[in-house]
């Protein structure tokens, strides 16, 4: 689920509209985003980790 040669996680679809028309979204500050051409939204995917859920 990551692009070859990068640490970028590749989403399969837009979390807002469900379309698959995505491209990398790069700004001067951030380089780990995605842009959906269908709904014109930019978003970022972040992996938080694996493990057992801690009690509150």
C-alpha distance matrix in Angstrom:
0.0 3.8 6.8 9.3 11.9 10.8 9.8 8.6 5.7 5.4 7.3 8.6 12.1 14.6 15.6 19.2 20.0 17.2 17.1 14.3 16.2 14.1 14.6 14.2 17.0 18.9 22.2 24.6 23.7 20.0 17.2 14.0 14.7 14.0 16.9 17.5 20.3 21.4 22.5 22.7 20.9 18.8 16.5 14.3 11.4 12.3 11.4 14.9 14.7 15.6 19.2 22.3 23.4 26.5 29.6 30.9
3.8 0.0 3.8 6.4 8.5 7.0 6.5 5.5 4.3 5.0 8.5 10.5 13.7 15.7 17.0 20.3 21.3 19.0 18.5 15.5 16.6 13.9 13.4 12.1 15.0 16.3 19.6 21.8 21.0 17.4 14.3 11.6 12.9 12.8 16.0 17.4 20.0 21.8 22.8 22.3 20.6 18.0 16.0 13.5 11.1 12.0 11.6 15.2 15.3 16.9 20.6 24.0 25.0 27.8 31.1 32.0
6.8 3.8 0.0 3.8 6.3 5.6 7.1 6.0 6.6 6.1 9.9 11.6 14.6 16.4 18.4 21.4 22.0 19.8 18.6 15.3 15.6 12.9 11.6 10.4 13.7 14.8 18.4 20.5 20.4 16.9 13.5 11.5 12.8 12.4 15.3 16.8 18.9 21.1 22.5 21.7 20.4 17.9 16.6 14.5 13.1 14.4 14.7 18.4 18.8 20.6 24.3 27.7 28.7 31.3 34.6 35.4
9.3 6.4 3.8 0.0 3.8 5.6 8.3 8.8 10.0 9.9 13.6 15.0 18.1 20.1 22.2 25.2 25.7 23.4 22.0 18.5 18.7 16.2 14.6 13.3 16.6 17.1 20.6 22.3 22.4 19.2 15.6 14.3 16.0 15.9 18.6 20.3 22.0 24.4 26.0 25.1 24.0 21.4 20.2 18.0 16.6 17.5 17.5 20.9 20.9 22.4 26.0 29.6 30.9 33.5 36.9 38.0
11.9 8.5 6.3 3.8 0.0 3.8 7.1 8.9 11.2 12.1 15.9 17.9 20.8 22.4 24.2 27.1 28.0 26.0 24.8 21.4 21.2 18.3 16.2 14.1 16.9 16.5 19.6 20.7 20.8 18.0 14.5 13.7 16.2 16.9 19.8 22.0 23.8 26.5 27.9 26.5 25.2 22.2 21.0 18.5 17.4 17.9 17.9 21.1 21.1 23.0 26.5 30.1 31.5 33.7 37.3 38.2
10.8 7.0 5.6 5.6 3.8 0.0 3.8 5.4 8.4 10.0 13.7 16.3 18.9 19.9 21.5 24.3 25.6 24.0 23.0 19.9 19.8 16.5 14.3 11.7 14.1 13.7 16.7 17.8 17.6 14.5 11.2 10.1 12.8 14.0 17.2 19.7 21.9 24.6 25.5 24.0 22.3 19.1 17.7 15.0 14.0 14.4 14.8 18.0 18.4 20.7 24.3 27.9 28.9 31.0 34.5 35.1
9.8 6.5 7.1 8.3 7.1 3.8 0.0 3.8 6.5 9.3 12.7 15.7 18.2 19.0 19.9 22.9 24.6 23.1 22.7 20.0 20.3 16.9 15.2 12.4 14.2 14.0 16.7 17.8 16.7 13.5 10.7 8.8 11.8 13.5 17.1 19.6 22.3 24.7 25.1 23.8 21.6 18.3 16.2 13.0 11.5 11.2 11.3 14.3 14.8 17.3 20.9 24.4 25.3 27.3 30.8 31.4
8.6 5.5 6.0 8.8 8.9 5.4 3.8 0.0 3.8 6.2 9.4 12.6 14.7 15.3 16.5 19.3 20.9 19.5 19.1 16.5 16.7 13.2 11.8 9.2 11.1 11.7 14.6 16.5 15.6 11.9 9.0 6.3 8.5 9.8 13.4 15.8 18.6 20.9 21.3 20.0 17.9 14.7 12.7 9.9 8.7 9.4 10.4 13.9 15.1 17.7 21.4 24.7 25.2 27.4 30.6 31.0
5.7 4.3 6.6 10.0 11.2 8.4 6.5 3.8 0.0 3.8 6.4 9.7 12.0 13.0 13.9 17.1 18.7 16.9 16.9 14.5 15.5 12.4 12.1 10.4 12.5 14.0 17.0 19.3 18.1 14.3 11.8 8.4 9.4 9.8 13.4 15.0 18.1 19.8 20.2 19.6 17.3 14.6 12.1 9.3 6.9 7.9 8.4 12.2 13.2 15.5 19.2 22.3 22.8 25.3 28.5 29.1
5.4 5.0 6.1 9.9 12.1 10.0 9.3 6.2 3.8 0.0 3.8 6.5 9.0 10.7 12.4 15.5 16.3 14.2 13.7 11.0 12.1 9.3 9.5 9.0 11.8 14.1 17.4 20.2 19.6 15.8 13.1 10.0 9.8 8.7 11.6 12.5 15.3 16.9 17.8 17.6 15.8 13.6 11.8 10.1 8.2 10.5 11.4 15.1 16.3 18.1 21.8 24.7 25.1 27.9 30.8 31.4
7.3 8.5 9.9 13.6 15.9 13.7 12.7 9.4 6.4 3.8 0.0 3.8 5.6 7.3 8.8 12.1 12.9 10.7 10.7 8.6 10.5 8.3 9.9 10.3 12.5 15.4 18.5 21.6 20.8 17.1 14.9 11.6 10.3 8.4 10.7 10.7 13.8 14.7 15.3 15.7 13.8 12.3 10.3 9.4 7.4 10.4 11.5 15.0 16.4 18.1 21.6 24.1 24.1 27.0 29.6 30.0
8.6 10.5 11.6 15.0 17.9 16.3 15.7 12.6 9.7 6.5 3.8 0.0 3.8 7.2 9.2 12.2 12.0 8.9 8.6 6.2 9.1 8.4 10.9 12.4 14.9 18.2 21.4 24.7 24.2 20.5 18.2 15.1 13.5 10.9 12.3 11.1 13.6 13.8 15.1 16.2 15.0 14.4 13.0 12.8 11.0 13.9 14.6 18.0 19.1 20.3 23.6 25.9 26.0 29.1 31.6 32.1
12.1 13.7 14.6 18.1 20.8 18.9 18.2 14.7 12.0 9.0 5.6 3.8 0.0 3.8 6.3 8.7 8.2 5.3 5.4 4.4 7.5 7.3 10.7 12.6 14.4 18.0 20.8 24.4 23.9 20.4 18.6 15.7 13.2 10.2 10.6 8.6 11.2 10.7 11.7 13.3 12.2 12.3 11.3 12.2 11.2 14.5 15.9 19.0 20.7 22.0 25.2 27.2 26.7 29.8 31.9 32.0
14.6 15.7 16.4 20.1 22.4 19.9 19.0 15.3 13.0 10.7 7.3 7.2 3.8 0.0 3.8 5.4 5.7 4.7 5.4 6.3 7.9 7.2 10.4 12.1 12.9 16.5 18.9 22.5 21.9 18.7 17.5 14.7 11.7 8.7 8.5 6.4 9.5 8.9 8.7 10.2 8.7 9.2 8.5 10.3 10.3 13.9 16.0 18.8 21.1 22.8 25.9 27.7 26.8 29.5 31.4 31.1
15.6 17.0 18.4 22.2 24.2 21.5 19.9 16.5 13.9 12.4 8.8 9.2 6.3 3.8 0.0 3.8 6.1 5.8 8.3 9.8 11.7 10.9 13.7 14.7 15.0 18.3 20.2 23.6 22.5 19.3 18.6 15.6 12.7 10.7 11.0 9.4 12.7 11.7 10.5 12.2 9.8 10.3 8.5 10.0 9.6 12.7 14.6 16.8 19.3 21.0 23.7 25.1 23.8 26.5 28.1 27.7
19.2 20.3 21.4 25.2 27.1 24.3 22.9 19.3 17.1 15.5 12.1 12.2 8.7 5.4 3.8 0.0 3.8 6.0 8.4 10.9 12.1 11.8 14.7 16.1 15.7 19.1 20.6 24.1 23.1 20.4 20.1 17.5 14.2 12.0 11.1 9.0 11.7 10.0 7.9 10.1 8.1 9.8 9.2 11.9 12.5 15.6 17.9 19.9 22.6 24.4 27.0 28.2 26.6 29.0 30.3 29.5
20.0 21.3 22.0 25.7 28.0 25.6 24.6 20.9 18.7 16.3 12.9 12.0 8.2 5.7 6.1 3.8 0.0 3.8 5.6 9.0 10.3 11.2 14.6 16.8 16.9 20.5 22.3 26.0 25.5 22.8 22.1 19.7 16.3 13.3 11.8 8.7 10.4 7.8 6.6 9.9 9.3 11.7 11.9 14.6 15.1 18.5 20.6 22.9 25.4 26.9 29.6 30.8 29.4 32.1 33.4 32.8
17.2 19.0 19.8 23.4 26.0 24.0 23.1 19.5 16.9 14.2 10.7 8.9 5.3 4.7 5.8 6.0 3.8 0.0 3.8 6.7 9.2 10.4 14.1 16.4 17.3 21.0 23.3 27.0 26.5 23.4 22.2 19.4 16.4 13.3 12.5 9.5 11.4 9.2 9.4 12.3 11.7 13.3 12.9 14.8 14.5 17.7 19.4 21.9 23.9 25.1 27.8 29.3 28.2 31.2 32.7 32.6
17.1 18.5 18.6 22.0 24.8 23.0 22.7 19.1 16.9 13.7 10.7 8.6 5.4 5.4 8.3 8.4 5.6 3.8 0.0 3.8 5.8 7.9 11.7 14.6 15.9 19.7 22.3 26.1 26.1 23.0 21.4 19.1 16.0 12.5 11.1 7.7 8.7 6.7 8.4 11.0 11.3 13.0 13.3 15.4 15.5 19.1 20.9 23.8 25.8 27.2 30.2 31.9 31.2 34.1 35.9 35.8
14.3 15.5 15.3 18.5 21.4 19.9 20.0 16.5 14.5 11.0 8.6 6.2 4.4 6.3 9.8 10.9 9.0 6.7 3.8 0.0 3.8 5.7 9.4 12.4 14.5 18.2 21.2 24.9 25.1 21.8 19.7 17.3 14.7 11.1 10.4 7.8 8.9 8.4 10.7 12.3 12.6 13.2 13.4 14.8 14.6 18.1 19.8 23.0 24.7 26.1 29.4 31.5 31.1 34.2 36.3 36.4
16.2 16.6 15.6 18.7 21.2 19.8 20.3 16.7 15.5 12.1 10.5 9.1 7.5 7.9 11.7 12.1 10.3 9.2 5.8 3.8 0.0 3.8 7.0 10.6 12.5 16.1 19.1 22.8 23.4 20.5 18.3 16.7 13.9 10.1 8.5 5.8 5.7 6.4 9.4 10.2 11.2 11.9 13.1 15.0 15.6 19.3 21.4 24.8 26.7 28.5 31.9 34.1 33.7 36.5 38.7 38.6
14.1 13.9 12.9 16.2 18.3 16.5 16.9 13.2 12.4 9.3 8.3 8.4 7.3 7.2 10.9 11.8 11.2 10.4 7.9 5.7 3.8 0.0 3.8 7.0 9.0 12.6 15.7 19.4 19.9 16.8 14.6 12.9 10.2 6.5 5.6 4.6 6.2 8.2 10.1 9.8 9.8 9.4 10.3 11.7 12.5 16.2 18.5 21.9 24.0 26.1 29.6 32.1 31.6 34.3 36.7 36.5
14.6 13.4 11.6 14.6 16.2 14.3 15.2 11.8 12.1 9.5 9.9 10.9 10.7 10.4 13.7 14.7 14.6 14.1 11.7 9.4 7.0 3.8 0.0 3.8 6.4 9.6 12.9 16.4 17.4 14.5 11.9 10.9 8.8 5.7 5.4 6.7 7.7 10.8 12.4 10.9 10.9 9.5 10.7 11.6 12.9 16.3 18.8 22.3 24.4 26.8 30.4 33.1 32.9 35.3 37.9 37.7
14.2 12.1 10.4 13.3 14.1 11.7 12.4 9.2 10.4 9.0 10.3 12.4 12.6 12.1 14.7 16.1 16.8 16.4 14.6 12.4 10.6 7.0 3.8 0.0 3.8 6.3 10.0 13.3 14.0 11.0 8.1 7.4 6.0 4.6 6.1 9.0 10.7 13.9 14.6 12.6 11.8 9.2 9.8 9.8 11.3 14.3 16.9 20.3 22.5 25.3 28.9 31.7 31.5 33.7 36.4 36.2
17.0 15.0 13.7 16.6 16.9 14.1 14.2 11.1 12.5 11.8 12.5 14.9 14.4 12.9 15.0 15.7 16.9 17.3 15.9 14.5 12.5 9.0 6.4 3.8 0.0 3.8 6.8 10.4 11.1 8.5 6.7 6.9 4.7 4.5 5.2 9.0 10.7 14.0 13.9 11.1 9.9 6.9 8.2 8.8 11.5 14.3 17.5 20.5 23.2 26.3 29.7 32.4 31.7 33.7 36.1 35.5
18.9 16.3 14.8 17.1 16.5 13.7 14.0 11.7 14.0 14.1 15.4 18.2 18.0 16.5 18.3 19.1 20.5 21.0 19.7 18.2 16.1 12.6 9.6 6.3 3.8 0.0 3.8 6.9 8.2 6.2 4.5 6.8 6.4 7.9 9.0 12.7 14.2 17.6 17.3 14.2 13.0 9.8 10.8 10.6 13.4 15.4 18.6 21.4 24.0 27.3 30.7 33.5 32.9 34.6 37.2 36.5
22.2 19.6 18.4 20.6 19.6 16.7 16.7 14.6 17.0 17.4 18.5 21.4 20.8 18.9 20.2 20.6 22.3 23.3 22.3 21.2 19.1 15.7 12.9 10.0 6.8 3.8 0.0 3.8 5.4 5.2 6.0 8.9 8.6 10.7 11.2 14.9 16.3 19.5 18.7 15.3 13.9 10.8 12.0 12.1 15.3 17.0 20.3 22.6 25.5 29.0 32.2 34.9 34.0 35.3 37.7 36.7
24.6 21.8 20.5 22.3 20.7 17.8 17.8 16.5 19.3 20.2 21.6 24.7 24.4 22.5 23.6 24.1 26.0 27.0 26.1 24.9 22.8 19.4 16.4 13.3 10.4 6.9 3.8 0.0 3.8 6.0 7.5 11.0 11.6 14.2 15.0 18.7 20.0 23.3 22.4 18.9 17.5 14.4 15.3 14.9 17.9 18.9 22.1 24.0 26.9 30.5 33.5 36.2 35.5 36.4 38.8 37.7
23.7 21.0 20.4 22.4 20.8 17.6 16.7 15.6 18.1 19.6 20.8 24.2 23.9 21.9 22.5 23.1 25.5 26.5 26.1 25.1 23.4 19.9 17.4 14.0 11.1 8.2 5.4 3.8 0.0 3.8 7.0 9.7 10.7 13.9 15.4 19.1 21.0 23.9 22.6 19.5 17.3 14.0 14.0 13.1 16.0 16.4 19.6 21.1 24.0 27.7 30.6 33.2 32.2 33.0 35.4 34.2
20.0 17.4 16.9 19.2 18.0 14.5 13.5 11.9 14.3 15.8 17.1 20.5 20.4 18.7 19.3 20.4 22.8 23.4 23.0 21.8 20.5 16.8 14.5 11.0 8.5 6.2 5.2 6.0 3.8 0.0 3.8 5.9 7.2 10.7 12.7 16.4 18.8 21.6 20.5 17.6 15.3 11.6 11.1 9.7 12.4 13.0 16.2 18.1 21.0 24.6 27.6 30.3 29.6 30.6 33.2 32.3
17.2 14.3 13.5 15.6 14.5 11.2 10.7 9.0 11.8 13.1 14.9 18.2 18.6 17.5 18.6 20.1 22.1 22.2 21.4 19.7 18.3 14.6 11.9 8.1 6.7 4.5 6.0 7.5 7.0 3.8 0.0 3.8 5.9 9.0 11.5 15.2 17.4 20.4 20.0 17.3 15.3 11.6 11.2 9.5 11.6 12.7 15.5 18.1 20.5 23.9 27.3 30.2 29.8 31.3 34.1 33.5
14.0 11.6 11.5 14.3 13.7 10.1 8.8 6.3 8.4 10.0 11.6 15.1 15.7 14.7 15.6 17.5 19.7 19.4 19.1 17.3 16.7 12.9 10.9 7.4 6.9 6.8 8.9 11.0 9.7 5.9 3.8 0.0 3.8 7.0 10.4 13.7 16.5 19.1 18.7 16.6 14.2 10.5 8.9 6.5 7.9 9.1 12.0 14.8 17.3 20.6 24.0 26.9 26.5 28.2 31.0 30.7
14.7 12.9 12.8 16.0 16.2 12.8 11.8 8.5 9.4 9.8 10.3 13.5 13.2 11.7 12.7 14.2 16.3 16.4 16.0 14.7 13.9 10.2 8.8 6.0 4.7 6.4 8.6 11.6 10.7 7.2 5.9 3.8 0.0 3.8 6.9 10.2 13.2 15.6 14.9 12.9 10.4 6.7 5.6 4.4 7.1 9.6 13.0 15.8 18.7 21.8 25.2 27.8 27.1 28.9 31.5 30.9
14.0 12.8 12.4 15.9 16.9 14.0 13.5 9.8 9.8 8.7 8.4 10.9 10.2 8.7 10.7 12.0 13.3 13.3 12.5 11.1 10.1 6.5 5.7 4.6 4.5 7.9 10.7 14.2 13.9 10.7 9.0 7.0 3.8 0.0 3.8 6.7 9.7 12.1 11.9 10.3 8.3 5.5 5.3 6.0 8.0 11.4 14.5 17.7 20.3 23.1 26.5 29.0 28.4 30.5 33.0 32.5
16.9 16.0 15.3 18.6 19.8 17.2 17.1 13.4 13.4 11.6 10.7 12.3 10.6 8.5 11.0 11.1 11.8 12.5 11.1 10.4 8.5 5.6 5.4 6.1 5.2 9.0 11.2 15.0 15.4 12.7 11.5 10.4 6.9 3.8 0.0 3.8 6.3 9.0 8.8 6.8 5.8 4.3 6.5 8.8 11.3 14.8 18.0 21.0 23.7 26.4 29.8 32.1 31.2 33.4 35.6 34.9
17.5 17.4 16.8 20.3 22.0 19.7 19.6 15.8 15.0 12.5 10.7 11.1 8.6 6.4 9.4 9.0 8.7 9.5 7.7 7.8 5.8 4.6 6.7 9.0 9.0 12.7 14.9 18.7 19.1 16.4 15.2 13.7 10.2 6.7 3.8 0.0 3.8 5.4 5.9 5.3 5.5 6.3 8.3 11.1 12.8 16.6 19.5 22.4 25.1 27.4 30.7 32.8 31.8 34.3 36.2 35.7
20.3 20.0 18.9 22.0 23.8 21.9 22.3 18.6 18.1 15.3 13.8 13.6 11.2 9.5 12.7 11.7 10.4 11.4 8.7 8.9 5.7 6.2 7.7 10.7 10.7 14.2 16.3 20.0 21.0 18.8 17.4 16.5 13.2 9.7 6.3 3.8 0.0 3.8 5.8 5.1 7.5 9.1 11.8 14.6 16.5 20.3 23.2 26.2 28.8 31.1 34.4 36.5 35.6 38.0 40.0 39.4
21.4 21.8 21.1 24.4 26.5 24.6 24.7 20.9 19.8 16.9 14.7 13.8 10.7 8.9 11.7 10.0 7.8 9.2 6.7 8.4 6.4 8.2 10.8 13.9 14.0 17.6 19.5 23.3 23.9 21.6 20.4 19.1 15.6 12.1 9.0 5.4 3.8 0.0 3.8 5.8 8.2 10.8 13.1 16.1 17.7 21.5 24.1 27.0 29.5 31.6 34.7 36.5 35.4 38.0 39.7 39.0
22.5 22.8 22.5 26.0 27.9 25.5 25.1 21.3 20.2 17.8 15.3 15.1 11.7 8.7 10.5 7.9 6.6 9.4 8.4 10.7 9.4 10.1 12.4 14.6 13.9 17.3 18.7 22.4 22.6 20.5 20.0 18.7 14.9 11.9 8.8 5.9 5.8 3.8 0.0 3.8 5.6 9.0 11.3 14.9 16.8 20.4 23.3 25.8 28.7 30.8 33.8 35.4 33.9 36.3 37.7 36.8
22.7 22.3 21.7 25.1 26.5 24.0 23.8 20.0 19.6 17.6 15.7 16.2 13.3 10.2 12.2 10.1 9.9 12.3 11.0 12.3 10.2 9.8 10.9 12.6 11.1 14.2 15.3 18.9 19.5 17.6 17.3 16.6 12.9 10.3 6.8 5.3 5.1 5.8 3.8 0.0 3.8 6.8 10.0 13.6 16.2 19.8 23.0 25.6 28.6 31.1 34.2 36.0 34.6 36.7 38.4 37.3
20.9 20.6 20.4 24.0 25.2 22.3 21.6 17.9 17.3 15.8 13.8 15.0 12.2 8.7 9.8 8.1 9.3 11.7 11.3 12.6 11.2 9.8 10.9 11.8 9.9 13.0 13.9 17.5 17.3 15.3 15.3 14.2 10.4 8.3 5.8 5.5 7.5 8.2 5.6 3.8 0.0 3.8 6.6 10.3 13.1 16.4 19.8 22.1 25.3 27.9 30.9 32.6 31.1 33.1 34.7 33.6
18.8 18.0 17.9 21.4 22.2 19.1 18.3 14.7 14.6 13.6 12.3 14.4 12.3 9.2 10.3 9.8 11.7 13.3 13.0 13.2 11.9 9.4 9.5 9.2 6.9 9.8 10.8 14.4 14.0 11.6 11.6 10.5 6.7 5.5 4.3 6.3 9.1 10.8 9.0 6.8 3.8 0.0 3.8 7.2 10.4 13.6 17.1 19.5 22.7 25.6 28.7 30.7 29.4 31.3 33.2 32.2
16.5 16.0 16.6 20.2 21.0 17.7 16.2 12.7 12.1 11.8 10.3 13.0 11.3 8.5 8.5 9.2 11.9 12.9 13.3 13.4 13.1 10.3 10.7 9.8 8.2 10.8 12.0 15.3 14.0 11.1 11.2 8.9 5.6 5.3 6.5 8.3 11.8 13.1 11.3 10.0 6.6 3.8 0.0 3.8 6.9 9.9 13.5 15.8 19.0 21.9 24.9 27.0 25.7 27.6 29.6 28.7
14.3 13.5 14.5 18.0 18.5 15.0 13.0 9.9 9.3 10.1 9.4 12.8 12.2 10.3 10.0 11.9 14.6 14.8 15.4 14.8 15.0 11.7 11.6 9.8 8.8 10.6 12.1 14.9 13.1 9.7 9.5 6.5 4.4 6.0 8.8 11.1 14.6 16.1 14.9 13.6 10.3 7.2 3.8 0.0 3.8 6.5 10.1 12.6 15.7 18.8 22.0 24.2 23.2 25.1 27.4 26.8
11.4 11.1 13.1 16.6 17.4 14.0 11.5 8.7 6.9 8.2 7.4 11.0 11.2 10.3 9.6 12.5 15.1 14.5 15.5 14.6 15.6 12.5 12.9 11.3 11.5 13.4 15.3 17.9 16.0 12.4 11.6 7.9 7.1 8.0 11.3 12.8 16.5 17.7 16.8 16.2 13.1 10.4 6.9 3.8 0.0 3.8 6.8 9.7 12.5 15.4 18.6 21.0 20.4 22.6 25.1 24.9
12.3 12.0 14.4 17.5 17.9 14.4 11.2 9.4 7.9 10.5 10.4 13.9 14.5 13.9 12.7 15.6 18.5 17.7 19.1 18.1 19.3 16.2 16.3 14.3 14.3 15.4 17.0 18.9 16.4 13.0 12.7 9.1 9.6 11.4 14.8 16.6 20.3 21.5 20.4 19.8 16.4 13.6 9.9 6.5 3.8 0.0 3.8 6.3 9.3 12.5 15.7 18.2 17.6 19.5 22.3 22.2
11.4 11.6 14.7 17.5 17.9 14.8 11.3 10.4 8.4 11.4 11.5 14.6 15.9 16.0 14.6 17.9 20.6 19.4 20.9 19.8 21.4 18.5 18.8 16.9 17.5 18.6 20.3 22.1 19.6 16.2 15.5 12.0 13.0 14.5 18.0 19.5 23.2 24.1 23.3 23.0 19.8 17.1 13.5 10.1 6.8 3.8 0.0 3.8 5.8 8.8 12.2 15.0 14.9 17.1 20.2 20.8
14.9 15.2 18.4 20.9 21.1 18.0 14.3 13.9 12.2 15.1 15.0 18.0 19.0 18.8 16.8 19.9 22.9 21.9 23.8 23.0 24.8 21.9 22.3 20.3 20.5 21.4 22.6 24.0 21.1 18.1 18.1 14.8 15.8 17.7 21.0 22.4 26.2 27.0 25.8 25.6 22.1 19.5 15.8 12.6 9.7 6.3 3.8 0.0 3.8 7.2 9.8 12.3 11.8 13.6 16.8 17.2
14.7 15.3 18.8 20.9 21.1 18.4 14.8 15.1 13.2 16.3 16.4 19.1 20.7 21.1 19.3 22.6 25.4 23.9 25.8 24.7 26.7 24.0 24.4 22.5 23.2 24.0 25.5 26.9 24.0 21.0 20.5 17.3 18.7 20.3 23.7 25.1 28.8 29.5 28.7 28.6 25.3 22.7 19.0 15.7 12.5 9.3 5.8 3.8 0.0 3.8 6.7 9.8 10.6 12.7 16.2 17.5
15.6 16.9 20.6 22.4 23.0 20.7 17.3 17.7 15.5 18.1 18.1 20.3 22.0 22.8 21.0 24.4 26.9 25.1 27.2 26.1 28.5 26.1 26.8 25.3 26.3 27.3 29.0 30.5 27.7 24.6 23.9 20.6 21.8 23.1 26.4 27.4 31.1 31.6 30.8 31.1 27.9 25.6 21.9 18.8 15.4 12.5 8.8 7.2 3.8 0.0 3.7 7.2 9.0 11.6 15.2 17.2
19.2 20.6 24.3 26.0 26.5 24.3 20.9 21.4 19.2 21.8 21.6 23.6 25.2 25.9 23.7 27.0 29.6 27.8 30.2 29.4 31.9 29.6 30.4 28.9 29.7 30.7 32.2 33.5 30.6 27.6 27.3 24.0 25.2 26.5 29.8 30.7 34.4 34.7 33.8 34.2 30.9 28.7 24.9 22.0 18.6 15.7 12.2 9.8 6.7 3.7 0.0 3.7 6.4 8.8 12.4 15.0
22.3 24.0 27.7 29.6 30.1 27.9 24.4 24.7 22.3 24.7 24.1 25.9 27.2 27.7 25.1 28.2 30.8 29.3 31.9 31.5 34.1 32.1 33.1 31.7 32.4 33.5 34.9 36.2 33.2 30.3 30.2 26.9 27.8 29.0 32.1 32.8 36.5 36.5 35.4 36.0 32.6 30.7 27.0 24.2 21.0 18.2 15.0 12.3 9.8 7.2 3.7 0.0 3.8 6.3 9.4 12.4
23.4 25.0 28.7 30.9 31.5 28.9 25.3 25.2 22.8 25.1 24.1 26.0 26.7 26.8 23.8 26.6 29.4 28.2 31.2 31.1 33.7 31.6 32.9 31.5 31.7 32.9 34.0 35.5 32.2 29.6 29.8 26.5 27.1 28.4 31.2 31.8 35.6 35.4 33.9 34.6 31.1 29.4 25.7 23.2 20.4 17.6 14.9 11.8 10.6 9.0 6.4 3.8 0.0 3.8 6.5 9.1
26.5 27.8 31.3 33.5 33.7 31.0 27.3 27.4 25.3 27.9 27.0 29.1 29.8 29.5 26.5 29.0 32.1 31.2 34.1 34.2 36.5 34.3 35.3 33.7 33.7 34.6 35.3 36.4 33.0 30.6 31.3 28.2 28.9 30.5 33.4 34.3 38.0 38.0 36.3 36.7 33.1 31.3 27.6 25.1 22.6 19.5 17.1 13.6 12.7 11.6 8.8 6.3 3.8 0.0 3.8 6.4
29.6 31.1 34.6 36.9 37.3 34.5 30.8 30.6 28.5 30.8 29.6 31.6 31.9 31.4 28.1 30.3 33.4 32.7 35.9 36.3 38.7 36.7 37.9 36.4 36.1 37.2 37.7 38.8 35.4 33.2 34.1 31.0 31.5 33.0 35.6 36.2 40.0 39.7 37.7 38.4 34.7 33.2 29.6 27.4 25.1 22.3 20.2 16.8 16.2 15.2 12.4 9.4 6.5 3.8 0.0 3.8
30.9 32.0 35.4 38.0 38.2 35.1 31.4 31.0 29.1 31.4 30.0 32.1 32.0 31.1 27.7 29.5 32.8 32.6 35.8 36.4 38.6 36.5 37.7 36.2 35.5 36.5 36.7 37.7 34.2 32.3 33.5 30.7 30.9 32.5 34.9 35.7 39.4 39.0 36.8 37.3 33.6 32.2 28.7 26.8 24.9 22.2 20.8 17.2 17.5 17.2 15.0 12.4 9.1 6.4 3.8 0.0
